[in-house]
Amino acid sequence: MKIRICDLGKHVGETVTLKGWLFNKRKSGKVQFLMFRDGSGLLQCIVFKGNVSEEVFEEAKALTQESSFEVTGLVKEEPRAFGGFELDVTNVKTISKAEEFPITPKEHGVEFLIDQRHLWLRSKKQWALMRVRHRIVKAVRDFFDERDFTLMDSPIITPNACEGTSTLFETPYFDLGSAYLTQSGQLYAEASAMAHGKVYTFGPTFRAEKSKTRRHLTEFWMVEPEMAFYDLNDDMDLAEEFLEYIVQSVLKDKKQELEILERDISKLEKVKRPFPRISYDQAVEILKENGVDFKWGDDFGAEDETIISSRYDAPVLVHRYPSEIKAFYMKRDPENPKVALAVDVLAPEGYGEIIGGSQREDDLELLLGRIKEHDLPQEFFEWYLDLRRYGSVPHSGFGLGIERTVAWISGIKHIRETIPFPRMIYRNTP
């Protein structure tokens, strides 16, 4: 019977066959311990000389790190073993013997590991990280699907910027001049929301920021819900519910992976609604109390966000930012036009902004004025202005970056490990 490691619990006491790779091995006299992986988990396989033929014992002995092979044996429960099971081996069949593997148990530099990313993904921590990422992505889709949101795909190639032209990747587009890789699916999501009420987009986005910080990638994935008839408070309520759902889903289903990552789950267990909410003004006061010489009207840097969020065990929602530092489409507060009805959600433990959102400007004349203020070409936004000409309604939305969320939930310090093949300003390989 051929199965995977994840199915072992259903086959205790049975003889099964698995196919995979040799993670590592050790030998003690007449016993070989093969740590076997098949992508769904790790399994210790015990090859005892008295239980197998001489040929099988030598076959196992000849296996090198990352050789692929087929192993057959009796499934046993073993609470002390990783995963809770062991295999008493009766047969080993080599599929492909690996050359000397470049990544060994010794310490390697990060640049070397990134160069070997296609192989580094096989390591224990990277395996756990990708499984946490997968669960987060599943939680994202489950959350919105369960709440009657419609998935709408926004284009990756766009004719104009969403939030200014300084961080765009430009590409020639046939006879139409230049086109750009999208910074966000939001503007198109607004159009979709006017058709379906509640929608979300989910896909890759691109930022040509010349940033080398541990929080930045040039290509990353973002989910962006957009809701008709939602104001800023509705938007913040949804963001809180969304983050709690994601974190609790990972805690429930990926305990083994979080253990591999040595994540302190007690901190994640505190991520329960309601989350603290503070205004930009209150956040500025926190910075000043901590000796930061911060000028009202500036945007928060990474260190500022860390100081602000360090006061809280859960994500903190900072709302009502100065209008001048926010995008043209964000609605200004009717009670104080100097601030926008915007919100950023800062993750605890110094992981920075993971959500940015706002109530959108639904007044045609005010939006026209913003486009002119930002010196944007009106002709490229005529379709967007049509949303205000034909049945405009209050509406809101936000964007969540998957990689920053993976970093925070996993406890990984650098974002480059949160995506299978990271793209940064100094790297576009492998």
C-alpha positions in Angstrom: 0.0 0.0 0.0 1.5 3.3 -1.1 0.8 6.3 1.2 2.3 9.6 2.4 3.7 10.4 5.8 0.6 12.5 6.6 -1.5 9.4 6.3 0.5 7.2 8.8 -2.0 7.6 11.6 -4.6 5.6 9.6 -2.2 2.7 9.1 -0.6 1.8 12.4 0.3 -1.9 12.5 0.2 -2.2 8.7 2.9 -2.6 6.2 3.1 0.3 3.8 5.3 1.8 1.0 6.3 5.4 0.8 8.3 7.3 -1.8 10.5 10.3 -1.0 14.0 11.5 -0.2 16.7 11.0 2.4 16.8 14.0 4.7 19.6 12.6 6.8 20.8 9.4 8.4 22.9 7.9 11.2 24.2 4.5 11.9 24.7 2.5 15.2 26.2 -0.9 14.7 23.6 -3.2 13.1 21.0 -0.4 12.9 20.6 2.5 10.4 18.2 5.4 11.2 17.0 7.0 7.9 15.2 10.3 8.3 12.8 10.2 5.4 10.8 13.1 3.9 8.1 13.0 1.2 6.9 16.6 1.3 4.1 16.0 3.8 6.3 15.3 6.8 9.3 13.6 8.2 9.6 10.0 9.3 12.3 8.0 11.1 12.8 4.7 9.3 14.7 2.0 11.2 16.7 -0.5 9.1 17.7 -3.4 11.4 20.2 -5.8 9.9 18.3 -8.8 11.4 15.0 -7.7 9.6 16.3 -7.2 6.1 18.6 -9.0 3.6 22.2 -8.0 3.2 21.4 -6.4 -0.1 18.7 -4.2 1.4 21.0 -3.2 4.3 23.8 -2.2 1.8 21.2 -0.4 -0.4 20.2 1.8 2.6 23.8 2.3 3.6 24.7 3.6 0.1 21.9 6.3 0.2 23.3 9.9 0.2 21.6 13.0 1.4 18.6 13.9 -0.8 18.7 10.6 -2.7 15.2 9.6 -3.7 14.1 6.1 -2.7 11.1 3.8 -2.0 10.8 2.4 1.5 8.5 -0.4 2.8 7.9 -1.3 6.4 5.6 -1.7 9.4 4.1 1.5 10.8 4.5 1.9 14.6 3.4 4.6 17.0 6.3 6.2 18.8 5.5 9.4 20.8 9.2 10.3 21.1 9.7 10.3 17.4 9.1 13.4 15.2 5.5 13.1 14.0 4.7 10.4 16.5 5.4 7.4 14.2 8.3 5.2 13.1 8.8 2.7 10.3 10.4 -0.8 10.8 11.9 -1.2 7.4 11.6 -4.4 5.4 12.8 -3.1 2.0 14.6 -0.2 0.4 14.7 0.6 -3.3 16.8 3.4 -4.6 15.2 5.6 -7.3 18.0 8.1 -7.8 21.2 8.5 -5.9 22.0 12.1 -5.3 25.3 13.8 -5.9 27.0 15.5 -2.9 24.4 17.9 -1.6 25.7 21.5 -1.3 23.6 22.3 1.8 24.8 20.4 4.9 23.9 20.5 8.6 26.8 23.0 9.1 26.1 26.8 9.2 25.9 28.5 5.8 25.8 32.2 5.0 22.5 33.8 3.9 23.7 34.7 0.5 24.9 31.1 -0.2 21.5 29.8 1.0 19.6 32.3 -1.2 21.7 31.3 -4.2 20.7 27.7 -3.4 17.1 28.6 -2.8 15.8 25.9 -5.1 17.5 23.4 -2.7 17.1 25.3 0.5 13.4 24.9 0.3 13.9 21.3 1.2 15.3 22.1 4.7 13.2 21.6 7.8 12.5 25.3 8.7 11.9 26.3 5.1 9.5 23.4 4.7 7.6 24.5 7.8 7.5 28.1 6.7 6.0 27.3 3.3 3.3 25.1 5.0 2.5 28.0 7.3 2.3 30.3 4.2 -0.1 27.8 2.6 -2.3 27.7 5.6 -2.4 31.5 5.7 -3.4 31.7 2.1 -6.1 29.1 2.7 -7.4 31.0 5.7 -7.6 34.2 3.5 -9.7 32.5 0.9 -11.9 30.6 3.4 -12.5 33.8 5.4 -13.9 35.8 2.4 -15.6 32.9 0.7 -17.5 32.1 3.9 -18.7 35.7 4.1 -20.1 35.9 0.6 -17.3 37.9 -1.0 -16.7 37.3 -4.7 -13.1 36.8 -5.9 -12.4 39.2 -8.8 -9.0 39.2 -10.6 -7.5 42.6 -11.2 -5.0 43.0 -14.1 -1.3 42.8 -13.5 -0.5 45.1 -16.4 -1.9 48.6 -16.0 -1.8 51.8 -17.9 -1.1 54.0 -14.9 0.1 54.2 -11.3 -2.2 53.5 -8.4 -0.2 55.5 -5.8 2.3 57.5 -7.8 4.9 56.8 -10.4 8.2 56.6 -8.5 7.9 52.9 -7.5 6.7 51.4 -10.8 8.2 48.7 -13.0 7.7 50.1 -16.6 7.5 47.9 -19.7 6.9 48.8 -23.4 3.4 47.7 -24.5 3.2 47.3 -28.3 2.0 50.5 -30.0 0.4 51.9 -26.9 3.6 53.2 -25.3 4.4 52.3 -21.7 2.6 50.0 -19.3 3.3 49.2 -15.7 3.3 46.2 -13.4 0.5 46.7 -10.8 1.2 48.2 -7.4 -2.3 47.2 -6.2 -5.5 45.7 -7.5 -7.5 48.1 -5.5 -8.8 50.6 -8.1 -10.2 47.7 -10.2 -11.6 46.1 -7.0 -13.6 49.2 -6.5 -15.2 48.8 -9.9 -15.9 45.1 -9.0 -17.5 46.1 -5.7 -20.0 48.3 -7.5 -21.1 45.2 -9.4 -21.0 42.6 -6.6 -21.1 44.5 -3.3 -18.3 42.6 -1.5 -15.2 41.4 -3.5 -11.6 40.6 -3.0 -8.6 40.4 -5.3 -5.7 38.2 -4.6 -2.5 38.1 -6.6 1.1 39.4 -7.1 1.9 43.1 -6.9 5.1 44.9 -7.6 7.0 47.8 -6.0 10.2 49.3 -7.5 11.3 50.7 -4.2 15.0 50.8 -3.8 14.8 49.5 -0.3 17.1 46.9 1.3 15.3 46.5 4.6 14.2 43.1 5.9 10.6 44.1 5.3 10.7 44.7 1.6 10.3 42.7 -1.6 9.9 43.9 -5.1 7.4 41.2 -5.9 4.9 40.1 -3.3 1.3 38.8 -2.9 -1.5 40.9 -1.6 -5.2 40.3 -0.8 -7.5 43.3 -1.1 -11.1 43.2 -0.1 -13.4 46.1 -1.2 -16.9 46.6 0.2 -19.7 48.8 -1.0 -21.6 50.7 1.8 -18.7 50.3 4.3 -17.3 53.2 6.2 -13.9 53.4 8.0 -15.3 51.8 11.1 -16.7 48.9 9.1 -13.4 48.5 7.4 -11.5 48.3 10.7 -14.0 45.8 12.1 -13.4 43.6 9.1 -9.6 43.9 9.4 -9.8 42.8 13.0 -12.0 39.8 12.3 -9.8 38.9 9.4 -6.5 38.9 11.3 -7.9 37.0 14.3 -9.3 34.4 11.9 -5.9 33.9 10.1 -3.9 33.6 13.3 -6.2 31.2 15.0 -6.4 29.0 11.9 -2.6 28.7 11.9 -2.5 28.0 15.6 -5.2 25.3 15.2 -3.7 23.5 12.2 0.1 24.1 12.1 1.3 23.5 15.6 4.0 21.2 14.5 5.3 23.7 11.9 5.3 26.5 14.5 7.3 24.2 16.8 9.9 23.6 14.1 10.1 27.4 13.7 10.5 27.8 17.5 7.7 30.3 17.5 6.5 31.5 20.9 2.8 30.7 20.3 1.7 32.3 23.6 2.1 35.6 21.8 -0.1 34.5 18.9 -2.7 33.2 21.4 -3.2 36.8 22.5 -4.3 37.9 19.1 -8.0 38.1 19.9 -10.5 40.9 19.2 -11.0 43.7 20.0 -7.6 45.1 19.0 -6.4 48.5 20.2 -7.3 51.5 18.0 -5.4 54.8 18.2 -5.4 57.9 16.0 -2.3 59.1 14.2 -2.2 62.0 16.8 -2.1 59.5 19.6 0.6 57.5 17.8 2.7 60.7 17.5 2.4 61.3 21.2 3.7 57.7 21.9 6.7 58.5 19.8 7.4 61.8 21.7 7.0 60.0 25.0 9.7 57.7 23.8 12.1 60.5 23.0 11.5 60.5 19.2 11.7 63.9 17.6 8.8 63.3 15.2 7.1 66.0 13.1 3.3 65.9 12.7 2.6 65.3 9.0 5.4 62.9 8.4 4.9 59.2 7.7 6.0 56.6 10.2 9.3 54.7 9.5 10.0 51.1 10.5 11.5 52.2 13.8 8.5 54.4 14.6 6.1 51.6 13.9 8.1 49.3 16.2 7.9 51.8 19.0 4.2 52.3 18.6 3.3 48.6 18.3 5.6 47.6 21.3 2.9 48.9 23.7 0.5 46.2 22.6 0.3 42.4 22.6 -2.1 42.4 19.6 -2.1 44.3 16.3 -2.8 48.0 16.7 -4.9 49.9 14.3 -3.7 53.5 13.7 -6.3 55.6 11.9 -6.8 59.1 10.5 -3.4 59.9 9.0 -2.6 63.4 7.5 -4.2 63.7 4.1 -1.0 64.9 2.5 0.8 61.6 3.0 -2.0 59.4 1.8 -3.1 58.4 -1.6 -5.4 60.5 -3.7 -8.4 58.1 -3.5 -8.6 58.2 0.3 -11.6 60.1 1.7 -10.8 63.1 4.0 -12.5 63.2 7.3 -15.5 65.6 7.0 -14.9 66.7 10.6 -11.2 67.4 9.9 -10.1 67.6 6.3 -6.5 67.7 7.3 -6.7 63.9 8.0 -7.8 61.0 5.8 -10.1 58.2 6.8 -7.3 55.8 6.5 -6.0 53.0 8.7 -2.8 51.0 9.0 -2.6 47.9 11.1 0.8 47.4 12.8 1.7 43.9 13.8 3.3 43.4 17.3 6.9 42.3 17.9 8.3 44.8 15.5 6.9 43.4 12.3 5.5 46.7 11.1 2.5 47.4 8.8 0.6 44.4 7.6 -2.6 46.1 6.5 -3.2 49.5 4.9 -6.7 50.6 4.1 -9.2 53.5 3.9 -12.6 54.7 3.2 -12.5 55.8 -0.5 -13.5 59.2 -1.8 -17.0 58.8 -3.3 -17.6 62.4 -4.3 -16.8 63.0 -8.0 -15.8 66.7 -7.6 -13.6 66.0 -4.6 -11.9 63.1 -6.4 -11.3 65.2 -9.5 -9.6 67.8 -7.3 -7.3 65.2 -5.8 -6.3 63.9 -9.1 -5.3 67.4 -10.1 -3.5 68.0 -6.8 -1.4 64.9 -7.3 -0.7 65.9 -10.9 -2.1 62.6 -12.3 -3.3 62.3 -15.9 -7.1 62.5 -15.7 -7.6 60.7 -19.0 -6.2 57.5 -17.5 -8.7 57.7 -14.6 -11.9 58.4 -16.5 -13.1 54.9 -16.0 -12.4 55.2 -12.3 -14.3 58.5 -12.2 -17.3 56.8 -13.8 -17.7 54.8 -10.6 -18.6 58.2 -9.0 -20.8 59.3 -11.9 -23.0 56.2 -12.0 -24.4 55.3 -8.6 -21.6 56.3 -6.2 -21.8 55.0 -2.7 -19.6 55.1 0.4 -17.1 52.2 0.2 -14.0 51.0 1.8 -11.3 48.4 1.6 -7.8 47.4 2.6 -4.8 45.4 1.5 -2.9 42.7 3.4 0.6 41.7 2.4 1.0 37.9 2.6 4.7 37.9 3.1 4.7 40.3 6.0 1.9 38.3 7.6 3.8 35.1 7.2 6.9 36.7 8.7 5.0 37.9 11.8 3.0 34.7 12.4 6.1 32.5 11.8 8.4 34.7 13.9 10.9 34.9 10.9 12.9 38.1 11.0 13.6 38.5 7.2 10.8 38.6 4.7 13.0 36.9 2.0 12.3 33.5 3.6 8.5 33.9 3.4 8.1 33.4 -0.3 9.5 30.5 -2.4 11.7 32.6 -4.6 12.2 36.1 -3.3 12.7 39.1 -5.6 14.7 42.0 -4.1 16.5 45.0 -5.6 19.8 43.1 -5.7 18.4 39.7 -6.7 16.1 38.2 -9.4 17.6 34.7 -9.3 17.2 31.7 -9.1 
